[in-house]
Amino acid sequence: MTFVVDILNLLLFVILVRVVLSYVPPSPGSALVPITRFFEAITEPVLRPVRRVVPPMRVGGTTVDLSPIIVWILILIVSRLL
């Protein structure tokens, strides 16, 4: 069980990094581009199914994606249950 909880905690960290990187979009050719794509590739399979159920919301002139928050909460609940 400890291994599973460790993996879930790692996933929480990776989601957090992706959220932070989404606030600083890299310019083309920047060293951040491959890093950003790496974190997107890891988290997208987890976030995409949630995004299908709860699509990003339009708020004013921007879009708010709630899927990282929902996945974060679900992971915390599962880790506590384990």
MINU-167793 format. One record per residue (C-alpha): x negated, y negated, z; residue in three letters. Coordinates in steps of 0.05 Angstrom, whole numbers. Layout:
MINU-167793
<r><px>X</px><py>Y</py><pz>Z</pz><rest>ALA</rest></r>
...
***
This chain:
MINU-167793
<r><px>0</px><py>0</py><pz>0</pz><rest>MET</rest></r>
<r><px>-57</px><py>-48</py><pz>16</pz><rest>THR</rest></r>
<r><px>-82</px><py>-42</py><pz>-56</pz><rest>PHE</rest></r>
<r><px>-14</px><py>-61</py><pz>-84</pz><rest>VAL</rest></r>
<r><px>-9</px><py>-120</py><pz>-37</pz><rest>VAL</rest></r>
<r><px>-79</px><py>-142</py><pz>-58</pz><rest>ASP</rest></r>
<r><px>-59</px><py>-139</py><pz>-131</pz><rest>ILE</rest></r>
<r><px>4</px><py>-179</py><pz>-117</pz><rest>LEU</rest></r>
<r><px>-37</px><py>-231</py><pz>-80</pz><rest>ASN</rest></r>
<r><px>-85</px><py>-235</py><pz>-140</pz><rest>LEU</rest></r>
<r><px>-25</px><py>-245</py><pz>-186</pz><rest>LEU</rest></r>
<r><px>-1</px><py>-302</py><pz>-141</pz><rest>LEU</rest></r>
<r><px>-69</px><py>-335</py><pz>-148</pz><rest>PHE</rest></r>
<r><px>-70</px><py>-325</py><pz>-224</pz><rest>VAL</rest></r>
<r><px>0</px><py>-356</py><pz>-230</pz><rest>ILE</rest></r>
<r><px>-22</px><py>-415</py><pz>-188</pz><rest>LEU</rest></r>
<r><px>-83</px><py>-426</py><pz>-233</pz><rest>VAL</rest></r>
<r><px>-38</px><py>-423</py><pz>-294</pz><rest>ARG</rest></r>
<r><px>9</px><py>-475</py><pz>-265</pz><rest>VAL</rest></r>
<r><px>-48</px><py>-522</py><pz>-248</pz><rest>VAL</rest></r>
<r><px>-78</px><py>-513</py><pz>-317</pz><rest>LEU</rest></r>
<r><px>-11</px><py>-529</py><pz>-349</pz><rest>SER</rest></r>
<r><px>-16</px><py>-599</py><pz>-319</pz><rest>TYR</rest></r>
<r><px>-82</px><py>-611</py><pz>-355</pz><rest>VAL</rest></r>
<r><px>-72</px><py>-588</py><pz>-427</pz><rest>PRO</rest></r>
<r><px>-140</px><py>-577</py><pz>-459</pz><rest>PRO</rest></r>
<r><px>-160</px><py>-616</py><pz>-521</pz><rest>SER</rest></r>
<r><px>-175</px><py>-573</py><pz>-583</pz><rest>PRO</rest></r>
<r><px>-245</px><py>-545</py><pz>-580</pz><rest>GLY</rest></r>
<r><px>-251</px><py>-557</py><pz>-505</pz><rest>SER</rest></r>
<r><px>-282</px><py>-505</py><pz>-460</pz><rest>ALA</rest></r>
<r><px>-215</px><py>-500</py><pz>-424</pz><rest>LEU</rest></r>
<r><px>-180</px><py>-471</py><pz>-485</pz><rest>VAL</rest></r>
<r><px>-204</px><py>-399</py><pz>-475</pz><rest>PRO</rest></r>
<r><px>-194</px><py>-403</py><pz>-400</pz><rest>ILE</rest></r>
<r><px>-123</px><py>-428</py><pz>-408</pz><rest>THR</rest></r>
<r><px>-108</px><py>-374</py><pz>-460</pz><rest>ARG</rest></r>
<r><px>-137</px><py>-321</py><pz>-413</pz><rest>PHE</rest></r>
<r><px>-91</px><py>-341</py><pz>-356</pz><rest>PHE</rest></r>
<r><px>-31</px><py>-347</py><pz>-403</pz><rest>GLU</rest></r>
<r><px>-45</px><py>-277</py><pz>-430</pz><rest>ALA</rest></r>
<r><px>-46</px><py>-248</py><pz>-359</pz><rest>ILE</rest></r>
<r><px>15</px><py>-283</py><pz>-333</pz><rest>THR</rest></r>
<r><px>61</px><py>-285</py><pz>-394</pz><rest>GLU</rest></r>
<r><px>83</px><py>-212</py><pz>-389</pz><rest>PRO</rest></r>
<r><px>108</px><py>-226</py><pz>-319</pz><rest>VAL</rest></r>
<r><px>138</px><py>-295</py><pz>-332</pz><rest>LEU</rest></r>
<r><px>171</px><py>-281</py><pz>-399</pz><rest>ARG</rest></r>
<r><px>227</px><py>-235</py><pz>-373</pz><rest>PRO</rest></r>
<r><px>245</px><py>-286</py><pz>-320</pz><rest>VAL</rest></r>
<r><px>244</px><py>-342</py><pz>-371</pz><rest>ARG</rest></r>
<r><px>295</px><py>-302</py><pz>-413</pz><rest>ARG</rest></r>
<r><px>343</px><py>-302</py><pz>-354</pz><rest>VAL</rest></r>
<r><px>327</px><py>-373</py><pz>-330</pz><rest>VAL</rest></r>
<r><px>305</px><py>-414</py><pz>-390</pz><rest>PRO</rest></r>
<r><px>264</px><py>-478</py><pz>-380</pz><rest>PRO</rest></r>
<r><px>308</px><py>-537</py><pz>-361</pz><rest>MET</rest></r>
<r><px>307</px><py>-605</py><pz>-395</pz><rest>ARG</rest></r>
<r><px>298</px><py>-659</py><pz>-342</pz><rest>VAL</rest></r>
<r><px>296</px><py>-728</py><pz>-373</pz><rest>GLY</rest></r>
<r><px>242</px><py>-728</py><pz>-425</pz><rest>GLY</rest></r>
<r><px>206</px><py>-666</py><pz>-400</pz><rest>THR</rest></r>
<r><px>218</px><py>-591</py><pz>-391</pz><rest>THR</rest></r>
<r><px>213</px><py>-556</py><pz>-325</pz><rest>VAL</rest></r>
<r><px>197</px><py>-482</py><pz>-325</pz><rest>ASP</rest></r>
<r><px>222</px><py>-449</py><pz>-262</pz><rest>LEU</rest></r>
<r><px>196</px><py>-379</py><pz>-279</pz><rest>SER</rest></r>
<r><px>130</px><py>-386</py><pz>-240</pz><rest>PRO</rest></r>
<r><px>168</px><py>-407</py><pz>-178</pz><rest>ILE</rest></r>
<r><px>218</px><py>-350</py><pz>-184</pz><rest>ILE</rest></r>
<r><px>163</px><py>-298</py><pz>-196</pz><rest>VAL</rest></r>
<r><px>123</px><py>-328</py><pz>-138</pz><rest>TRP</rest></r>
<r><px>182</px><py>-319</py><pz>-91</pz><rest>ILE</rest></r>
<r><px>196</px><py>-248</py><pz>-116</pz><rest>LEU</rest></r>
<r><px>123</px><py>-228</py><pz>-106</pz><rest>ILE</rest></r>
<r><px>123</px><py>-256</py><pz>-35</pz><rest>LEU</rest></r>
<r><px>187</px><py>-217</py><pz>-19</pz><rest>ILE</rest></r>
<r><px>158</px><py>-152</py><pz>-47</pz><rest>VAL</rest></r>
<r><px>92</px><py>-161</py><pz>-10</pz><rest>SER</rest></r>
<r><px>128</px><py>-173</py><pz>56</pz><rest>ARG</rest></r>
<r><px>170</px><py>-110</py><pz>45</pz><rest>LEU</rest></r>
<r><px>108</px><py>-69</py><pz>32</pz><rest>LEU</rest></r>
***
